[in-house]
Amino acid sequence: MLISGRSALLAFVSTSALMCAPVAFAQEATPTDDAAEIGEIIVTGTRAVGRTRLDTIAPVDVITGETLTRSGTGTETAAALAAAAPSINFPRPAISDGSDHVRPATLRGLAPDQTLVLINGQRGHVGALVNVNGALGRGSTAFDLNTIPSVALGSVEVLRDGASAQYGSDAIAGVINLRLRQARDGGGLTLNHGRYDTQYDTARGSHEATDGEQTSLAGWIGLPLGEDGFVTVSGELQKRDPTNRSDYAAPSAVVGNTSTNTVLGRFGDPAVESQSLWFNAGKPINADWETYAFGGIQHKESESGATARAYNNANNVLAIYPDGFLPLINTEIVDYNLYGGLKGEAAGIDWDVSVGYGRNVLDYRVTNSLNASYGAASQQEFDAGGLKYDQLTLGVDGVRPLEFGLIEPVNLAFGVEYRTERFEVYAGEPASYNRGPSAGGGGAQGFPGFSPANAADEDRNNWSAYIDLEGKLTRGLTVGVAGRYEDYSDFGDQFTGKVSARYDFSPAFALRGAVSTGFHAPALQQQYFSYTATNLVTQLIGGLPVTSLIQAGTFRVDDPVALALGSKPLEPETSVNYSVGAVFRSGGFELTIDAYQIELEDRIIYSESLGTTRPSQSAATTTAVQTLLAPFGVSAARFFLNGVDTTTKGIDVVGRYRLPTDTLGRFDFTLAGNYNETTVDKTPETPSIGIPTSDFFLFDRSNILAFEEGTPKTKVVGGIDWSLGGFGVSAKATYYASVLVANNAASLDYETGDKTLIDLEGRYQFPYGVGLAVGVNNLFDEYPEYTPAALNGATGSVGFPSYSPFGFNGRFLYARLSYSF
């Protein structure tokens, strides 16, 4: 029998705190070195030298590279992080255009762009994509964690606390620091292979599938760079076949109107082929200074399905597709990173002078499609244009200990940073967006291309300065104070601050807490992205039917169309974070409990499509909007805006018990849980635009509830890892509380259901560095509740909810062969 997520987590907290026994757990998998397990030196959230994971003021999780490569075939870093850390979620959207290809991860239930991602402590660049479909993270643009393969990582540090005062924009939920592998000798090669083998039910029947075959070859090598330097090179080749969990089509969508077992759609993971190459290097110049460089490139081609078109769809051309067709959205994504700098001591200060450049290019191509407005003469493949984003950063950081006669020197850190960003939208070929002479919808079906009207090439710059003080005032009391000022060329300036403290009552027990302010700067993508399609529409204007070519879609915030609907220049999101926690450790046992509250104002959202029919808006409102937009040749429009305030409250519990034995081997018991609840305190005010409107005009019920119910309130990960000689076995259970899949009409709501997934892996390390592992993820083939037939349409394209926190692919079997030297 399942108990509620809140009850499960509260029971875990109270039991762990009272017993302090071998049923306490943590979230890192077993590292290979005991010293590394207990005293990892961390660099995220503190600039003081020598802080360990359990000594920090703010909660920091350390997830080893070994943990990441033990998550199935290890081909998706974001999925591996979500499997290890309960505070991270990585849904797997489908039929959501670009979001199928660049899937966003979330921390503490907030938006993907409210978590800052660092690479070796340097700010990483976000992707070119802005998520504008119904997937989680709608309206955000964020760093793509999957651009760095897990083989390139030595560890990942997850700071679960607001840190804008230390690191700048985006660090509202926290910071993820991807620390690249560092070695001057040794190496390894790993071959992964796996596939899904599953049985599942959808609204219209039962299915079996063996698909999603995945193969990857990953390796790394450490090389000496002179007598005292190093260069570590890592790479991965990956090929992944698509999965399909669409429902059966209704008979009305199948030729002959009789079939009950025809699958027309493709709802699942995209097909992917990618190549990644990364390096990390460092070399001393003299006794005081060293130079460093790191970076990488990933080239990825992927293919996902759009909504299937039945043979009798108004936008099908029977002469081309007599049985209907499935448009395919293809992307080619190239991601670049290059960083370098100098570190050394001068005038009693440890300096770090750095420069970094990142670039992300996403090119769209639509295949197996048509432009119905060209009739039988239509082509079936289209270049649909694409997006580009790049970022250049220059930074100077200094650290100096200050003597005030306290128990130890106070650590002073300070620095300045200059950053430039550029965002570009480029048009596709004319046939991908044009309207031809025939009836039917214009543009490529599945994904109409970007038109010249959508093209953009915009840039901005900002500079910032910060100061960060941290030190022990007494033997037990550690205090931190930080402040940061930033000035942006587009929206102005912002100041953030943080005060934190920790008191160690004994070597075994400490309390910690922090109060901070944070912000997220409006992205260039949110300010300048537009995407419109042209259709032949008949409207009632002045009481008379008028047929004309009409645009609909997303308009820039400064476009006259958006301004007519009340658009204003975007302002930064701001936050106030509160946290309090406790740390307990004794021998092989450790436990951390951290509660938090994050108050966010002026969140940037993606508006409703104004001018289309919705349950919350009267017919008079819809007609009035269409009349307002008619002079612009537009029937419906949406845009980005500020206006949502939220409060997120939660608690993280992380524990671990290490139990070495003389004869039975070593046991690692792990358990970690997150309880997280978000409430929407304010929605955008209804604009005064001279027409009748109702509540939810700009932001409707389904999107409000996506903030509040779109991620699981409770997620608990528990496992046991056993090793003896060359043998090893891991068992893990992950509990996900139910997620609401909301619609604007409450009668159409449904839930994913409470689910627990079981993963197993067995390993053996042969002599001469050869290792073999076999395993299964989701042993009992758990699925979220399927999409009701009334919501997946006649083609049955949407078999399961994209909001499922663990996806919808079922049981995954894999094997891993490795060689290390």
N, C-alpha and C positions, 0 to 999 in steps of 0.2 A: 504494500500500500504506500502511495506517495504522500508525503506531508508537505505543507506549504513551504516555499522557499524561505520566507522570513523565519518561520519556526525552526527550519533546519539550521539556518545560520546562527540564530540565537542559541540554540542548543549546543552547537559546536563551540561558540565563544565561551559560554558558561562552563561547559565540561572541560575545555582545555585550560581555562584559567584556574579552575578549582583543583583539578587533578595534577597538573604539571607533570604528567607521566608520559610513557612512551606512545601516547596517542596524539602527540602534537606534531605538527607537520610544517613544511615550507614549499615554496614553489619552484625552486631550482632542482634540476635533475642532478644526478651524482657526478660531480667533477672527479678527476682522477687523482687529486692531491688533497690530503686532509687540510693542510695549511691554507690552500686556496679556498676550501669550503668555509672555513670559520672566519678567515680574516681577509676577504677580498678587499683590496684597496680600490675605492671608487673615486670617480672624478666628476660625477654629475650631481648637481645640487649643492656642491661645496667647492671652494677654491683653496681650502686648507689642505696642506699636504699630509697624507698618511691616514685619512679617515677611512674606516672600514664600513662595510654595509650595515652593521649593527651599531655603529658609533655615530651615525649621522643625525642631524637635527630633523631632517625631513625623511620620509620613507622612500627607500630606493631598493628596488628588486634587481638582482643580478641573475640574468639567464645566460647560461653558458652556451657556447657554440655547439657543444656536444648535445645539449638538450634540443636545440633547434634541428639538428640533423636526425634526431630520433622520432620525429613527427611524421610518420608515414614515409614517403619518399623524400621529404625535405625540400620540395621544389618551390614552396611559397613561404617566404619568411614571415609574412603577416599571419598566415594560418598557423605557423609554428609558434609565434608569439602568443596568439590568442589561445592556443592549446595549453600554454604554460602559465599564463597570467590571467586570473579571473577578471581583473579590471579592464582587460582588452577584449573587444569583440570584433569579429571579422565576418560579417554576413557575406553571402555569395549571391548578389543580384543577377537576374537573368532578364532578357528582353528589356534592357534599359540602356540601349545605345552604348555610348562610351563607357558607362559604369560597369558593363560586363568585362571590359578589357583592362580598366584601371580601378580595382576594387578598393574602396576606402575602409580603413580600420578606425575604431573609436576607442577612447579611453574614458572610463567613468561615465559612459552614456552620453557624453557631449559630442559636438560635431567633429568630424575628422580634422578640420582646419583649426581646432582649438587645442591641438597637441603639437608641440614643436618637435621636429626630428633633427637631431645632430648626427654628423658623421665624424668620428674621432674628436668630438667636442666642438666642431665647426657647424654653423647653420647649413642645413641641407636645403635644396630648392624644391618647391612644390611642383606639381605637374601642370601641364597646359590645360588639362581637362577641368571643366567645371561640371559638377553633377547636377543635371537639370531634370532628371526623370524621377520616377516614384520610389527610387531606392533610398535606403537609409543614408543620411548625409546629404540629402537634397539641398542644392544651393551652395555647396561648399567646394573648395578646391584644396587639395592636400598633397603631402608627400606620398609617393608610391613606395611602400616598404618592399614590394617585390622586385624593385629594380636592383637590389643588392642580394645576391644568393647567400644562403646561410653558410656555405662553405667558406665565404670570405670573412666571416665574423668570428672573432675570438670570444666576444661576449656582448650582451645587450644590457644596458642599465636603464631601468624604467623609474623615473622620478614621479611619484604620485603626489604632486603638490603644485600649487601655482608658483610660477617662477619667471614671470615677465620682468620683474625687477632685476633678475640676474641675466636673462637671456633675450629679452625683448618680446616682440609681437608673437602671438600664437600660443605661448606657454601658459594657457589658462587651466586646462585640465592637468597638464604636466609636461614632461620632457622624455623622449625616447632617444637615447644616445647609442648609436650603432658603432661599436668599437671594432675596428678591423683587426684581423689576425696579424700578429707580429712575431716573426721568427727569422733567424739567419741560417738555419739549417733544418733538415728534416722535410717531410712532405707527406702527402697522402693522396689516394685516388679512390673514389667511391662510385660504384655503379648501382643505381636504383631502378627498380622496375615494379610496377603495380597496376592494378585495375579494379574496377568496381564489379562486384558480383552480388546482385540484389534482387529482391522481390518486393513489390510495393503496390498499394492500392491508390487509385485516384477516384474522382467523383463518378466516373463512368465505367470503372472496372479494374481488374487486376493486371499486373504487368510483371515481366521478368526482364532483366537487362544484364548484359556483360559488356561494359563499355568503359570509356574514360581511361584507356590504357596510357600509362605514363612511363617514360624512360628518361633518365638523366644521367649524365656522366660529369662528375664534379671532381676537381682536384686542386691542390695547393702545393707550393714548394717555397721553402725558405732558403735564401741565398745570401752569402756574405757580400758586403759592399765595402771593399777594402779590409783593413784589419779590425775595424771596430764598428762598421755600419751593417745595415741589413736591408734587404728588399724581399718582400713576400708577395708572391703572385698567386692569385686564385682565379679559377674560371669554372664555368658550367655550361654544358650543352643540354638543352631540355626539349623534349617533344611530348605533347599531351594531346590525346584525342578528345573530342567533345563528349559530353554526356547529354542524355535527353530524358527528361521526366515530364514531358507533356502528357496531357490527358488524351483519350480518344476523341476524335471529332464527332460532332453530332451528325446523324444521317443527312440532315439538310445541307451540310457543307461538303458532301461527298457525291461525286458523279453517280447518278442512279438513285440517290437518296435512300440507300438500303444498308450501307455498311455500318457495323457497330464496333469494329476493331481496327479502324484506320487512324494512324497517327500522322497528322499533317504538320504539327509544330515541332520546334526544337527548343526546349526549355531546360537549360543546364549550364555547365561550365563550357567556356569556349574552347575551340581547338587552339593550341599554342605551340609555336616553335620559337625558341629564344637562344641567344648566345650572350654570355656575360663574361667580362674580363676585368679584374680589379688588381690594384697593387697598393702596397703600403711600404714606405721606405724611410730610413733615417740614417744620418751619418754625422758624427761629431766633426767640427771644423778645427777646434782646438780644445783646450781644457775647459773653457767656459761656454762655448757656443756649439750648437748643432743645427743642421738643416734637416727638414723633413718634407715629404711629398706623399700624396696619396690620391687615388682617383680610380675611375672605372668607366666602362661603357657597356650598355646593354642594348642589343637589337632584338626586338620582339615582333613577330607577326602573329596575329590572332584572328579568329573568325567566330562570330556568334550569330544566332538566329534572331530575326525580328519576328513580329507576329505573323503567323501564316495567313495567306490569302486564299480563301476558298475559290473554287472554279467559278462560282456565281457572284463573286465580289465585284462591286461596281468599278473597281480599279484594276480588274484583270482584263486581259485581252485573250480571248479563247484561241485565237489563231497562234498565239505564242505558247500559252500554258493551258491546254485543254482540261487539265485536272487540278488547276490552281497552282500556287507556287509558294515557296518559302524564301523571302528575301534574306540575304546573308550580308552582315556588316563586317567588313574586313578592316583591320587597322595595322599599320606599320608604325611602331613606336621606337624611337631612338632616344636614349637618355645618356647624357654625358656628365661627368664630374671630374674636376681637377683642382686640387688644393696644394698649396706649398707654403713654406714659411721658415722662419729662423727662431730658435729658442736659445736664451742664454742670460747670463748675469752681467749687469753693469750698474754701477753706483748703488750697489746693495739691493737692486731690484731684479727679480726674475722676469725677463721680457719674453713675449711671444708676438712676433710680427707675422701676420698671415695674409694670404690672398686666396680667394676661392671663386671658381666659376662653375655654374651648372646650367644645363640646357635640356629641355624636353620638347620633342617634336612628335606630334600625333597626326598621322595622315589617314584619312578615311577613303575606303573604296567599297562600293556596293555591288554585289554580284547576285546572279540568279534573280534578277529583278526586271523592272521595266518602267518606262514613263508612259502611263496610260494615255496621256494627251497626244502622243504621237501614233497611237493605234498600232497596227501590225508592223509599222516601220520602226518601232522603238528598238533601241539597243538594249542589251540585257546586263551590261556592266557599265559602271560609272565611276569616274574620279570625282569624289564628293568634297574635295578640299581638306582643310585641316587647321591645326592649332600649333602655335609655338610659344614657348616661354623660356626666358633665360634670366640669370641672376649673377651679378658680380659683387663680391664682398671684399672689403679691405679692413683689416682690424689690427689694433695694437693693444695688447693686454699686459698688465704688470702685476706682480705679486711681491709684497714685502712684509716681513714680520716686524711688528712694532713693540718695543719694550715699554710697558707701563708699570712694571713692578708687580705684575700679577703672577699667577701660578705658572703661566706660560705666555709667550708672546701672542699678541693679537694679530691675526692675519688680515692684512689690507690688500684687497684686489681692486683694480680700477682698469678702465679701458675706454677706447673709442672705436666706433665702427662706422664705415660708410658703405652703403649698399645701393646698387641700381638694379632695376627690374624692367623687363620688356615683355609685352604680350602681343601676339599677332594672330589674327584670323585671316586665312587666305581662301579664296573662292575655288570651287570645283569647276569642272567643265560645264558649259551652258546646258547640255541636255540633262544634267543632274538636278537642276533647279528650275529650268524654263518650263513654260506651258506651251504645248504644241497646238496644232489646229483641231485635234479631235476632242471628243467628250472624254470625261474621266479626269482623275486627279493629275495635277502637274508635279514634276519632280520625280526623282527615283523613289519607288515604293520601298518602304522600310527605313530609309534615311535620306530625305531630300538633301542635296548638297548645299553648301554655303554659297550664297550669291555674292556678287560684288557689293551689294548693299550691306552685307554682313561683314565685309572685310574691315579689319582694324589693324593699326600698328601704333601702340601706345607705350609710353615708358614713364617712369618716375624714379626718384631717388630719395634716400633718407640718410640721416646721420644720427648717431646716438652716443651717449656717454653714460657710464655707470660707475658706481663705487660700492664695494661690498666688504663689510667688516665682520669677522667671526673670531671668537676666542673664548677661552675659559676665564670667567671672572673669579670663580672659586674652584676648588677641586671638583665639586659636583656640578656647577652651573656653567653651561655653555650658551652664549648668546650670539645671534647673528642679526645684522642690520644691512639692508641693501636698498639702493635707489637708482633709478634709471630715467633718463630724459631722452626722448626721441622726437625728431622733427621730420615730417614727410612733406614732399613738394606738392602733394595733391590735397590732403585734408588738414594739415597743420601738425600740432605737436601733442605729445602725451607724456605724462609722468606717472611712473609706477613705483611702489615701495613695498618692502617686506620686512617684518620683524619676526624673528623666530627664537626659540629657546629650548633647552634640554637640561633636565636635572637628573644626574645619576645618583640614586640613593645608595647604590652599592654596585659592585661589578656585575651583579646579576639583574638589576632592575633599574629602569629609567623611565621618566615621563618626558614627552616632547610636544611641542605645539608651534603654530605659526599663524600670523595674520598677514595677508598680502593683497595688493591690488594688481590687476592684470588687464591686458587688452589684446584684441585681434584687429589688425588693420584691414580695412576692406581691400580685397585682392583686386588686382587689375582685371582679372577674369570676371569678377562680379560687377565691375564698373563698365566694362567695354564689350562683353560678350553679347552677341545677338544672333538669332537663328530664326528665320522666317520661311514660310512656304506660301506659294500662291495657288489659290483654288478658285474655281468658278462657283460663285455663291449667289443664291437668290434671297434677297432681304426685303422686308416691308419697310420702306422709307417714305414717310409722309402718307402712310396708308396705302401705298401702291407697291406692287412687287417690282423690284429692280434686280436684274441679273448682271453681274460684273465680275471682273477679276479682282479678288480680294486677298490681302495678305493676312496671315495669322502667325503668331509665334512670340519669341522673346525679343524685347527691344532694350537698347541701352538706356541707362537711367537718365541720360541727357537727351534722348530722342524726343522730338515733339509729341509722338504718340504716348510715350510714358509720362511726359510732363502733363499732358491733358488728363491723365488718370491720377495725378497727384504725386508723381515721382519727385524725389528730392535727392541732392547729392548724398552719397553714402558717408556715414560717420563710423568711427571705430566702435566695435563692441567693447564693453568694459565689464570688469568683474571684481568682486571682493571674495577672497577665499579665507575660510577659517578651518583649522585642523588641530586635533589634539590626539595624542597616541601614547602607547606604552610599549616598552621593549623588555622582554624577559629572556634570560639565557642561563643555562646551567649544564655544563658538560656538553653532551651531544644534543641537548634540547634547546630550541629557541622558539619564541612566539612574539609576534608584533601585532598590535591592534591599533588601527588608526581610523578615527571618525573625521568626517569632513562636511563642509557646507560651502557651496559655490553659488554666489548670487550674480547672475548675469543680466546686464541691461543692454538694450538696443541691439539684440542679436540680428544679424543680417539674414534675411529669408528670401525665398523665391515666391513671388506672389501667385495667387490663383490665376487661371486663365479668364480674364475679365471679358465678358461678351459671350461666354458659353453658358448653357443652362446648368444650374446647380440647385439642389434642394433648399439651400439656405437663402436663395435670392429669388425674388418674385419675377414673374414674366415681364413686369413693367421695368424692373431694374435691368434685365438682360436687353430688352429693346432699347432702353435709354442709353446703355453703353454702346450698343451697335450704332445708334444714331450719332452719338458723340464721335465715334471712330470713323464713320462713313466718309467724311471729307478727306481723311488720310488714306483711303483705300484699304482699310484694315477692318476685319470682322472681330478679331479677338486678340488680346495682348496680355503679356505678363512681363514683369521686370523685377529687379532686386531692390530691396528696401530694408531699412532698419525698423524696429518696432516691437519685437517680442522680448519680454523679460521672463526669466526663469529662475527657479531655485532648485539646486541639486543637492541632495543629502545622501550620505551613505557611510558605510563602514567597510574597511578592508581588514581581514584577519589572515595572517600568514604564519604558518608554523612548520616545524620540522623536527624529527628525531632521528639521529644517526645511532645505529646499534651494531657495532662490530663484535663478532664472536670468534672464538678460536677454532671451532670445528664446523660451524654451520655457515660461515661466510659473513658477509656484511649486509645489513638491512638498512634501507632509508625509507622512512615513512613520511609521506608528504601530504599536506592538506592546506588549501587556501580558499578563501571565500570572499565574495564581494556582494554587499547589498547596496543597491543604488536606486534612488527614487527622484524623479524630476517632476516639478509642477510648473505649469505656465501661469505666471502671475499677471501678465499683461499681453494683449494682442494689439496690432496696429490700429490706430484710430481711423475711423472712416473718413476719407478725404472729402473736403468741401469742393465738389466739382460740378454742382448745379444739377444733379440728377438724384432720384430716390435710391437710397441704398439701405442695406440692413447690416446687422452684425455679421461678422465673418466675411465681409465683402473682399478684403485683401488676403485673408488667411483663414482657411476654413477648418471645419471639424477634423477631417482626416489628418491634416498636417499638425494641428495642435496635439492630437493624440499620438502622432508619431514621435513628438518630443517626449511625451509623458509615458507612453507604453511601447515604444518602438524597439527598446532593448530590454533584455531580461532584468527584472528587479534583483534576482538572485542568481549567482553563478558560483558553483563550488567545484573545485578540482581536488581530487584525492588520489593518492597512488602509493604503491610499494615498489621499490627497486631492490633486487637481490643480486649479489655477485659472489662467486666463489671460484677462485682460480680463473680459468678462461671462460667460465659460464656466467651468464647474466640473464635475468628475467625482469621485465617491467610490466606492471598492471596499473591501469589508471581508469578512474570513473569521473565523468564530468556531468554535473547536474545543471540544467538550464530551466529556469522558470519560464512560464508561458509568456509569449509576446502577443499583444493585440495587433491584428491587421485591421486597421480602421478605415472606414469609408465615410463620405459625407452624409450618407443615409445610414443611421444606426442599425437598421434592419439587415444591412449587408456586412456588418462586422463579423469577424470570426477570429479564433486564436490558434497559435501554433501548438499549444499544449505543453505541459511539464514533461520534460524528457531527460533521461539519463543515458549517456553513451559510455560504453566499455571498450577500452583499447588494450591490446596485449602485444608484447614483443619478447622473443627469445633470441639470445645472442651467444656466439661462441668465438673466442679469439684464438685462432690457430697460431702455431709458431711462425716466426719470420714475418710478422706483421700482417698476416691475413686474417680478416674477420668476416663473419657471416651472420646475418640477422634475418629473421622472418617475423612477420607480424600481421595484425589485423586491426584496423580502426573501425569503430562502430560494429562491434562483434555481433550484436543482436539486431542489426539492420533497422535501427530506429529512424523514423521520419517525422517531420512536423505534420500536423493535420493538413489534409489536402485542401486545395482551393475548391469551394463549392462550384457546382456546374453552372450556376447562374452567373458566376463572375469570370469564368474562363472562356466564355463565348462559344460560338458554334464550332470554331476550329480546335477548341480545347488546348490552346497554346500554353496557358499558364497552369501547370499542374500543381504547383506548391507555392507558398508565399515566399517572396524574396526577402522578407524580414526575418526569416528563420535564422536564429543566431548560430546554428551549426550547419547551415546549408540544407541540401535535399538530394544527396546522391546515394546514401545508403552505405552498405558494407564495402570496405576497401581492403584488399589483400595485397601485400607487398613483400619484397625481398631486397636485401641490401648486401652487396659484396664490396669489401674495402681492403685496401692495402696501405700500410703506413711504413715510413722509413725514416 
